[in-house]
């Protein structure tokens, strides 16, 4: 698993935020759908953004973030015949669904004008 960060010039967003964009791959292939969750315990901040076609974009307040990635092939649902709850079918391994276990981190620098992340997940 890897998280690469590149900084450069970017578009402005809400005051005090940095534009952050990137890609998410699973086993080398773009994650078709899902969400990237950013959280930081030191400031108690969290944010999430959608993944579409392996790409995402958001604006974040500069901080050191732990990252989680979630994606379901099929959402939780109720079996109409039995009335039992059928759990969702996950696209990503469970370890990536928590910022505490994913191993994915991204320092977003206040001096940066833009950040680009590459999140490489392993099956």
trRosetta pair geometry for C-beta under 8 A, 3 or more apart (Angstrom, degrees):
i j d omega theta_ij theta_ji phi_ij phi_ji
1 96 7.8 -177 -120 -91 141 104
1 102 7.5 -158 171 168 158 70
1 103 5.3 105 85 86 139 125
1 104 6.6 -93 158 -68 123 85
1 120 6.1 173 -149 90 44 74
1 121 6.0 11 -117 -117 97 42
1 122 5.6 -104 -61 0 76 98
2 118 6.8 -5 109 105 103 96
2 119 7.6 177 87 -146 58 31
2 120 4.3 19 45 41 93 116
3 67 6.7 142 -108 32 145 141
3 104 4.7 119 -58 -150 134 77
3 105 6.0 167 65 52 152 46
3 106 5.8 -114 162 -67 131 84
3 117 6.2 -21 -166 -161 85 103
3 118 7.0 163 -150 76 36 57
3 119 5.7 5 -106 -103 80 68
3 120 7.7 -150 -65 23 42 74
4 117 6.8 147 74 -155 54 49
4 118 4.2 5 46 43 105 106
5 106 5.6 139 -81 -143 123 86
5 107 6.8 -118 9 53 177 70
5 115 5.9 -26 -159 -162 95 104
5 116 7.2 140 -156 72 44 50
5 117 5.9 -12 -97 -98 67 72
6 115 7.1 143 74 -157 47 51
6 116 4.4 -16 59 56 100 102
7 109 6.3 -25 -94 44 151 122
7 112 3.9 -101 -147 -126 125 119
7 113 7.3 110 177 37 90 60
7 114 6.4 143 -159 77 56 59
7 115 5.6 -23 -98 -97 73 66
7 116 7.7 -168 -75 16 27 76
8 112 7.6 21 20 -162 25 93
8 113 6.5 -65 116 65 38 97
8 114 4.9 -32 70 63 70 114
8 116 7.3 10 17 -8 109 111
9 113 4.6 -2 -127 90 43 142
9 114 5.9 24 106 2 16 121
10 18 7.3 83 59 -173 141 70
10 19 4.2 -145 150 51 141 125
10 113 4.9 170 25 133 79 82
10 114 2.7 126 -36 -76 126 113
10 115 7.9 -56 -26 4 153 44
11 19 5.5 71 59 -49 75 156
11 114 7.7 68 20 -90 53 114
12 19 7.7 -127 -110 -34 11 110
13 17 4.8 -59 83 85 114 120
13 18 7.8 26 32 110 119 4
13 19 5.6 139 -24 -72 120 81
13 59 3.6 -139 111 -100 165 150
14 17 4.8 53 68 9 84 131
14 59 5.7 142 27 110 91 150
16 61 5.8 3 136 -119 99 89
16 62 7.9 -110 174 9 72 87
17 59 3.8 61 143 160 139 107
17 60 5.9 144 -154 69 93 17
17 61 5.6 -62 -100 -73 72 50
18 59 6.7 161 71 -157 30 69
18 60 5.8 -29 56 65 84 74
18 61 7.8 105 10 -135 83 11
18 62 5.9 75 -14 -69 124 80
18 108 5.4 179 54 178 139 114
18 109 7.7 93 -80 68 166 50
18 110 7.6 -142 -50 -118 125 34
18 112 5.6 50 -143 89 142 99
18 113 7.2 175 -139 -179 92 15
18 114 6.7 173 180 -104 90 23
18 115 5.7 57 135 -4 125 105
19 57 7.2 -10 -172 -168 92 96
19 58 7.8 165 -153 93 52 34
19 59 5.6 -39 -95 -99 50 79
19 113 7.9 4 34 147 96 58
19 114 5.1 -20 71 -120 99 80
19 115 7.3 178 94 31 52 66
20 57 7.2 162 91 -153 51 49
20 58 5.4 -16 65 68 96 79
20 59 6.8 145 15 -112 82 23
20 60 5.1 13 -7 7 136 111
20 106 7.7 94 -149 142 137 149
20 108 6.4 -59 -79 -110 128 128
20 114 7.7 163 -84 -169 38 57
20 115 4.6 -12 -111 70 80 103
20 116 7.7 174 -157 -83 54 28
20 117 6.6 23 -177 -9 99 111
21 55 7.2 1 -177 -174 96 94
21 56 6.6 -178 -150 95 57 54
21 57 4.1 -8 -104 -104 94 83
21 58 7.6 156 -81 20 53 53
21 114 7.7 -17 17 -174 96 101
21 115 7.7 158 27 89 54 58
21 116 5.7 -19 73 -114 79 72
21 117 7.5 -172 99 27 31 77
22 36 7.8 74 66 -66 114 172
22 55 7.2 178 97 -147 34 60
22 56 6.0 -9 60 57 74 88
22 57 7.9 154 15 -81 53 53
22 116 5.5 139 -86 -173 78 57
22 117 3.4 -42 -81 66 157 74
22 118 5.9 -147 -162 -68 107 35
22 119 6.4 85 134 -7 133 90
23 30 6.8 -77 -167 -117 104 91
23 54 5.3 12 -156 151 89 93
23 55 5.6 -34 -100 -96 68 63
23 56 7.8 164 -93 18 22 76
23 117 7.7 -159 34 98 50 64
23 118 5.5 4 56 -123 94 68
23 119 6.9 -159 97 35 51 71
24 30 7.2 84 80 -156 61 60
24 31 4.3 -31 108 21 107 125
24 34 7.0 -95 95 66 155 128
24 36 6.5 -164 -61 -70 136 114
24 51 5.3 -39 32 -131 137 142
24 54 5.8 -151 60 -155 64 58
24 55 7.7 -169 16 -74 78 17
24 56 6.7 42 -15 -8 110 114
24 69 6.0 151 -145 -131 140 141
24 119 4.5 -12 -110 72 74 112
24 121 6.8 21 -175 -6 87 112
25 28 5.7 -2 162 -145 131 12
25 29 6.0 146 -158 66 89 23
25 30 5.7 -54 -102 -88 75 36
25 31 6.5 -163 -112 -24 19 79
25 54 6.3 27 -80 -145 65 116
25 118 7.9 -2 7 -176 105 84
25 119 7.2 169 25 92 61 62
25 120 5.3 -7 62 -120 103 64
25 121 6.6 -170 93 31 50 74
26 29 6.1 -35 66 64 68 80
26 31 5.2 84 -13 -80 106 89
26 91 6.9 -157 -15 149 173 94
26 92 6.1 -129 -103 -102 134 82
26 121 4.6 -22 -105 77 69 111
26 122 7.8 157 -156 -100 59 6
26 123 6.5 85 170 -71 91 73
27 121 7.5 -36 -21 95 54 75
27 122 6.6 84 -78 -143 61 43
27 123 4.7 18 -63 -32 117 105
28 120 7.8 22 -80 -150 47 102
29 54 7.8 -121 147 -88 52 130
30 53 6.0 -1 147 166 143 50
30 54 2.4 -69 -157 -61 106 141
30 55 7.6 -19 -151 -29 123 67
31 34 5.3 -38 150 16 128 132
31 51 5.4 4 97 143 115 146
31 54 5.4 126 41 -102 56 62
31 69 7.2 -135 -76 177 174 131
31 71 5.8 -139 -175 -61 120 163
31 91 6.8 116 -149 129 96 135
31 92 7.2 -2 -122 -66 131 111
31 121 7.3 48 -61 30 123 130
32 52 7.8 -8 166 -154 47 40
32 53 6.6 5 -143 -91 50 34
32 54 7.1 -12 -80 -44 29 73
32 71 7.8 121 59 -164 70 137
32 91 7.7 -126 40 -144 92 159
33 50 7.8 -31 -160 -174 72 94
33 51 6.2 139 -166 89 26 86
33 52 6.3 16 -108 -107 67 54
33 71 6.0 137 95 -143 63 105
33 91 7.7 129 66 -5 75 163
34 50 7.6 149 89 -161 35 57
34 51 4.3 -1 64 47 79 125
34 69 6.1 39 142 178 139 86
34 70 5.7 179 -167 94 97 47
34 71 2.9 -52 -93 -83 118 99
34 72 7.7 137 -106 9 78 50
34 91 6.5 -117 -73 61 121 134
34 92 6.9 64 -123 -19 153 124
35 48 5.2 16 174 -179 121 112
35 49 6.7 162 -154 82 76 32
35 50 5.7 -47 -100 -107 76 43
35 51 6.1 -148 -77 0 20 90
35 69 7.2 171 86 -152 48 51
35 70 5.1 -4 55 58 94 93
35 71 7.2 172 17 -71 59 66
36 48 6.7 167 85 -151 45 63
36 49 5.6 -11 57 59 92 84
36 51 6.0 97 -25 -55 90 104
36 56 5.1 -175 11 62 129 178
36 58 7.8 -141 77 -5 112 134
36 67 6.3 -21 -171 -163 94 109
36 68 7.6 154 -160 81 47 48
36 69 5.6 -19 -105 -102 66 77
36 119 7.0 171 -114 -6 125 161
37 46 6.9 -4 -177 -171 91 102
37 47 7.6 168 -155 88 51 41
37 48 4.6 -19 -103 -99 71 96
37 67 6.8 142 77 -159 56 55
37 68 4.3 -12 59 60 112 95
37 69 7.4 -164 19 -75 80 29
37 70 6.8 40 -15 -2 116 105
37 99 6.7 -111 102 -52 103 106
38 45 7.9 -15 118 119 95 94
38 46 6.5 165 90 -153 59 52
38 47 4.8 -4 57 59 106 87
38 48 7.1 -175 19 -79 69 43
38 58 7.7 -161 1 84 133 151
38 60 6.0 -47 106 -110 166 136
38 65 4.3 -23 -163 -162 98 142
38 66 7.7 141 -157 71 50 41
38 67 5.8 -21 -100 -102 62 76
38 99 7.9 88 -149 -96 25 135
38 106 7.3 -61 -123 53 110 119
39 45 7.1 179 -146 95 50 54
39 46 4.2 -3 -104 -106 87 94
39 47 7.8 177 -74 23 53 54
39 65 6.6 115 54 -154 26 82
39 66 5.7 -32 70 63 80 88
39 67 7.9 158 23 -89 69 30
39 68 7.4 15 8 2 111 104
39 99 4.9 -139 48 -8 111 165
40 43 5.2 24 102 39 117 92
40 44 7.4 -45 89 4 72 13
40 45 5.2 13 46 54 101 89
40 46 7.5 -169 21 -74 59 57
40 63 4.6 -74 -41 139 173 133
40 64 6.0 123 -124 78 119 58
40 65 5.2 -78 -60 -100 98 57
40 66 6.9 144 -90 11 50 77
41 44 7.1 22 -160 -75 32 49
41 66 7.7 25 -16 7 91 124
42 63 7.1 -172 66 -163 108 114
42 64 7.1 51 21 52 131 101
43 61 7.7 -115 117 99 158 131
43 63 5.6 -95 17 -120 138 147
45 61 6.1 -103 -150 51 167 125
45 63 6.2 134 48 24 136 164
47 58 6.3 147 142 164 128 147
47 60 5.9 -159 43 -106 153 88
49 56 5.0 118 109 -174 116 115
49 57 6.8 -138 172 74 150 31
49 58 3.9 -128 -60 -58 146 124
50 56 6.6 -178 91 -120 41 95
51 54 6.9 6 179 -119 104 12
51 55 6.9 151 -154 70 68 27
51 56 4.9 -52 -96 -63 66 108
51 69 7.5 33 -31 -150 148 99
51 71 7.0 -52 58 -84 132 115
52 55 6.4 -35 70 61 65 78
52 56 7.6 121 18 -83 66 61
60 63 7.3 -108 156 33 109 91
60 65 7.0 -45 -172 -50 153 145
60 108 5.2 -145 96 -74 124 178
60 115 7.8 -42 45 42 117 133
61 108 7.6 118 100 92 34 135
62 108 4.9 -143 -128 111 54 90
62 109 6.0 -16 -142 147 119 13
62 110 3.8 -148 49 -73 175 70
62 112 7.6 147 -104 38 113 95
63 107 7.9 -117 123 -146 31 56
63 108 6.0 17 44 51 47 100
64 105 6.9 -2 180 -174 89 107
64 106 7.7 170 -157 90 49 40
64 107 4.8 -22 -107 -105 76 78
64 108 7.7 -171 -84 22 27 66
65 99 7.9 -92 168 -142 72 135
65 105 6.7 160 89 -158 55 58
65 106 4.9 -12 62 63 104 85
65 107 7.4 175 21 -88 69 26
65 108 6.3 36 -6 -9 113 105
66 99 3.5 103 120 175 109 113
66 100 7.0 48 155 -67 153 38
66 102 7.1 137 173 49 90 111
66 104 7.0 105 -171 84 57 66
66 105 5.6 -33 -106 -102 55 78
67 99 6.0 136 53 -116 10 92
67 102 6.0 -101 89 96 66 150
67 104 3.8 -67 66 111 107 114
67 105 6.6 -169 5 -86 92 23
67 106 6.0 54 -40 -1 124 106
67 117 8.0 151 -81 -179 162 157
67 119 6.8 -120 126 -107 150 132
68 96 6.4 130 -158 157 62 57
68 97 5.7 40 -173 180 113 24
68 98 5.4 -40 -107 -147 129 5
68 99 4.5 -87 -39 -54 96 66
68 102 5.3 -170 -104 -37 57 143
68 104 7.4 165 -72 54 27 121
69 92 5.5 -164 107 -131 102 176
69 96 4.7 -29 53 156 93 117
69 97 7.2 -77 75 -86 47 45
69 102 6.8 120 11 -131 81 139
69 104 7.2 58 -19 14 101 162
69 119 6.4 149 -62 148 138 148
69 121 6.3 -107 61 -65 151 140
70 92 6.8 -140 -132 43 25 128
70 96 7.7 179 -71 113 44 90
70 97 5.2 69 -92 -126 86 86
71 90 7.1 95 83 -166 63 64
71 91 3.8 -51 109 53 109 122
71 92 5.0 91 38 -11 100 103
72 75 5.4 88 117 -84 148 53
72 76 7.9 -73 -146 -24 157 64
72 88 4.3 -50 -137 176 129 131
72 89 6.4 108 -168 69 77 54
72 90 6.0 -55 -108 -104 61 45
72 91 6.4 -164 -106 -7 7 92
73 88 7.8 145 47 170 61 84
73 89 4.3 -51 59 101 105 108
73 90 7.0 33 3 100 89 7
73 91 5.1 128 -50 -66 83 87
74 77 7.3 -60 155 -4 99 120
74 88 6.1 -177 90 -154 60 66
74 89 4.3 45 36 27 96 109
75 88 5.3 -39 -152 -108 29 108
76 85 6.6 1 -178 -176 103 98
76 86 6.8 169 -157 85 55 59
76 87 5.9 -35 -110 -145 89 35
76 88 4.6 -60 -52 -47 67 86
77 85 7.7 164 92 -154 28 57
77 86 5.3 -12 67 56 76 105
78 83 6.4 -13 -179 -153 110 40
78 84 7.1 163 -153 83 66 27
78 85 5.8 -40 -99 -98 68 55
78 86 7.0 163 -108 10 14 84
79 82 4.6 13 99 44 123 93
79 83 6.7 -47 75 10 78 14
79 84 5.0 7 33 55 116 78
79 85 7.8 -133 3 -68 82 8
79 86 5.5 97 -46 -37 91 113
80 83 7.7 25 -155 -69 20 49
90 93 7.5 106 128 -99 131 15
90 94 6.9 27 149 -69 175 68
90 97 7.6 -68 -139 -59 135 134
92 96 4.7 -74 153 66 126 134
92 97 6.7 149 93 -58 112 85
92 121 5.9 -39 -138 166 109 161
93 96 5.7 93 70 4 75 100
93 121 7.4 -178 27 176 96 114
93 122 7.7 -13 9 90 138 62
93 123 6.6 126 -40 -172 113 36
94 97 5.5 -53 -159 18 47 120
94 101 8.0 -4 125 99 74 144
95 98 7.4 -77 -169 39 35 90
95 101 4.8 -117 -157 136 70 112
95 102 6.3 138 140 -98 73 44
95 103 7.7 13 151 -1 114 100
96 101 7.7 -102 -60 99 18 88
96 102 4.7 68 -134 -120 49 97
96 104 7.3 47 -139 -10 84 126
96 121 5.5 5 -89 -127 154 126
97 101 7.9 4 57 65 59 113
97 102 7.5 165 23 -73 21 103
98 101 4.6 52 73 26 109 98
98 102 6.3 -171 78 -31 50 88
99 102 5.9 -43 -124 18 31 118
99 104 7.5 -91 -133 65 66 87
104 119 5.9 23 -136 -132 139 106
106 115 7.1 112 174 158 120 142
106 117 5.5 -37 -107 -101 142 130
108 112 6.9 -111 -173 48 62 133
108 115 5.5 -98 -124 -23 84 162
109 112 4.3 98 72 -15 96 105
109 115 7.5 141 29 -78 78 118
112 115 5.6 59 132 -61 152 88
